[in-house]
Amino acid sequence: MKENMSLDGLTRKRIYLFRHGEVNYMPSGKVVADPNLVDLTDKGLLQAKLIDENTKDIYFERILSSGLPRTLQTGAHMAERRGIEIEAYPELREYQWDPKSFRDNDVKKFGYLFESSKSKNAIGGIEEADEFYNRVTNQLEKILQEDWSQIAIVLHGAVNAAIMCWLNDIDISLASKFDQDHAALNIIDIDTNEDGEIVRKSIRRYNIPPDLSNIDSDIRSSWESTASKIISFNESAS
């Protein structure tokens, strides 16, 4: 196992944190019944190939995911290249929401995640923002206690935003500050002492797109784009 150390002698654990590739929550002209089961689009599958090529020279001891299909599909090429299996950590699954609830709620609020104090109802959630944050960060801290030096983790937009809030020691209500492009890469370093206690958390790279030939960003965030598509669908169906 390759061991990384900080200048002051702490154990440095590096995480290559990805968001899954592009998905479509309305593949047949209506919102899917279960968002957990969506697959990558053709573009998302191409993004999975691009991130594999971009990271082919990077050492991963392990590749972790939430276990949802879109994360497994995104990490498949990276895992095959290294001859390792993708490990599933279900507690790192995406924020849970009910598409049917958008019939009665202001879908625009979905574009800004947890900004509202009543965000659960506003965005059609079936778990509180704090419950979601604790679920994700508690699991991440358990992973940090495991024996490894460099790993890749393929997760989700809101999950990665929650991790960014944890890294910056800020409240989950500010999660919409941390938009993630599909198949984007973030590089995170966590320094721990000999007792495994976290001493410092650093963001070394943020939201690197899979297609390095186009580094511009859309004016709307990925969450705004999803909300906009749902609004358009609701208007056409009414």
C-alpha positions, 0 to 999 in steps of 0.5 A: 500500500502506498502511504502518503504523509503530510509535511508534519508527519500525519497520515494523509488519505487521498480521495478521488471523489466523482459524481456519476455520469449524466442520467435522465429522470424522464426517459420516456416522457414522464418522471421515473417512479424510482430515481434510485434505479436510473441508468446512465444516458449514452452521454453518461456512458461516454463520460465514464470512458473519459474519466477512466482515460483521464485517471489511467495513471492514478493509483486507486487501491479501491473504488467505492460507490453508493451501489446505485446503478449510475455509480456502478456504471460510472466506475466500471471502466476504472475498476476494470482497468485496475482489476478490482471490484467496486464496493457498495456503501448504501449509506452514501446513496443520493438524497431520497426524494419522491417524484410524485410530490412535485405535482403539489410543490414548487419545483423551482426550490429543487434547484437550490437543494436545502436553502429553505428551512422547510426544504424537505417538503419544498423539494419533495424529500422523504428525509430531512436535510440534517438526516441526509447530511449525518447519514453521509458524513457518518459513513464517510468518517467510518470509511476514513477509519479503514486501512487505505491510502488512496481510493476513488469514490463515485457518488452523487450531486447532493452527496458530494455537496454534503461532503463539501459542506463537511470539508468546509465545516459549514451547514448543509443549508449551504449545499447548493454552493457546491454544484457538481457537473456529471462525472466531475472529479474532486480531489480531497486530502484528509490528514489523520494522527496516529489515533485516526483522528482527523486533523485537517481536511483539504480540497485539492481539486474541485469539479474537474469536468470529464471532457477537458476540451470544454472547461466552461460551465453552464449558467444554470446549475445541474439542480436548476437544470433538473428542476427546469426539465420537471417544470417543462414536463408538468406544464406540457402534461397539464 
